[in-house]
Amino acid sequence: MPTAAKLVAAVLLAVLAYILSELVRPLMPEGTAFGNFNYVNMAIGALTGWFIMGRRSGRGLVHGINNGLTGTAVMMLWALGWHAAYEMFRQAMRNRFDGPMEALTEIFLIASDNAVTIATVSVLGTAVIGAVIAGVLTDFAAKTWR
């Protein structure tokens, strides 16, 4: 059932995903083709906000902050997984892998390499601050508009 908290959480996490995507771009190797990178991350953020954060809102300030941190962590994990799977599929189409198990393990290797690359103070700091803001505002929306 649509609620104001779900809508607020979806919008806020989509905006946070866009901001984080812009911070991640300069950290990637030179010549990386990003394509729809920001839009995919925004969609992941909106879905995470709607289904994860929006459903768990309205329980108080501390729970709201925890909800924001959890939603942002889930959003970042889903984004890392999605982009790693996409890169594995792109490499698989070039016959880089000998079998399906090698291709599946490559997803985790790509995701871990990307996680290490983006683990900077600016990205993680922005993620934490954005998560707290998103969690508090989502909790406020849940309490205000029932």
C-alpha positions in Angstrom: 0.0 0.0 0.0 1.5 3.4 -1.0 2.3 5.7 1.9 3.9 9.1 2.2 6.8 7.5 4.1 7.5 5.1 1.2 7.4 8.0 -1.3 9.7 10.2 0.7 12.1 7.3 1.3 12.1 6.4 -2.4 12.8 10.0 -3.5 15.4 10.7 -0.9 17.4 7.5 -1.6 17.1 8.1 -5.4 18.6 11.6 -4.8 21.3 10.1 -2.5 22.1 7.5 -5.1 22.6 10.2 -7.8 24.9 12.2 -5.5 26.9 9.1 -4.6 27.1 8.1 -8.3 28.6 11.5 -9.1 31.2 11.1 -6.4 32.1 7.6 -7.6 32.7 8.5 -11.3 36.1 10.2 -10.7 37.3 7.2 -8.7 36.9 4.7 -11.5 39.6 4.0 -14.0 40.2 6.4 -16.8 38.1 5.7 -19.9 35.3 3.9 -18.1 32.1 4.1 -20.1 29.3 4.8 -17.6 26.3 4.8 -19.8 23.1 4.8 -17.6 25.1 4.5 -14.4 23.4 7.3 -12.5 19.9 6.3 -13.7 20.4 2.6 -12.7 21.6 3.7 -9.3 18.7 6.0 -8.9 16.2 3.2 -9.7 18.0 1.0 -7.2 17.8 3.7 -4.6 14.1 4.4 -5.3 13.2 0.7 -5.0 15.3 0.3 -1.8 13.6 3.4 -0.3 10.1 2.2 -1.2 10.5 -1.5 -0.2 13.1 -1.4 2.6 12.9 2.0 4.3 9.3 3.0 3.7 7.9 -0.2 5.3 10.0 0.2 8.5 9.4 3.9 9.2 7.5 5.6 12.0 9.0 4.0 15.0 11.0 6.9 16.4 14.1 9.0 15.8 16.7 6.3 16.7 14.9 3.7 14.6 14.6 6.3 11.8 18.4 6.8 11.8 19.0 3.1 11.9 16.5 2.7 9.1 18.3 5.2 7.0 21.7 3.6 7.6 20.2 0.2 6.7 18.5 1.4 3.6 21.6 3.1 2.3 23.8 0.1 3.0 21.3 -2.2 1.2 21.2 0.3 -1.7 25.0 0.3 -2.0 25.2 -3.5 -1.8 22.5 -3.9 -4.5 24.2 -1.3 -6.7 27.6 -3.1 -6.3 25.9 -6.4 -7.1 24.0 -5.1 -10.1 27.0 -3.4 -11.7 29.3 -6.4 -11.0 26.8 -8.8 -12.6 26.4 -6.5 -15.6 30.2 -6.3 -16.0 30.4 -10.1 -15.7 27.8 -10.5 -18.4 29.6 -8.1 -20.7 32.8 -10.1 -20.2 31.0 -13.4 -20.7 29.7 -12.2 -24.1 33.4 -11.9 -25.1 34.0 -15.6 -24.1 36.3 -14.6 -21.2 35.2 -17.4 -18.9 35.6 -21.2 -19.2 32.4 -22.1 -17.4 29.4 -20.8 -15.5 31.1 -21.2 -12.0 34.0 -19.0 -13.1 31.6 -16.4 -14.3 29.6 -16.4 -11.1 32.7 -16.1 -8.9 33.8 -13.2 -11.1 30.7 -11.2 -9.9 32.1 -11.3 -6.3 35.6 -10.4 -7.4 34.3 -7.4 -9.5 32.1 -6.3 -6.7 34.8 -6.5 -4.1 37.3 -4.6 -6.4 34.7 -1.8 -6.9 33.9 -1.7 -3.2 37.5 -1.1 -2.4 37.8 1.5 -5.1 34.8 3.5 -3.8 35.6 3.1 -0.1 36.8 6.7 0.4 36.0 9.2 3.1 34.1 11.4 0.7 31.8 8.6 -0.6 31.3 6.9 2.8 30.9 10.2 4.7 28.3 11.4 2.2 26.5 8.1 2.4 26.3 8.2 6.2 25.2 11.8 6.3 22.6 11.2 3.6 21.4 8.1 5.3 20.8 9.9 8.6 18.9 12.7 6.8 16.9 10.2 4.7 16.0 8.2 7.8 15.0 11.2 9.9 12.9 12.7 7.1 11.2 9.4 6.3 10.4 8.9 10.0 9.0 12.4 10.1 6.9 11.7 7.0 5.5 8.5 8.5 4.5 10.3 11.7 3.1 13.5 9.9 1.1 12.0 7.0 -0.7 8.8 8.1 
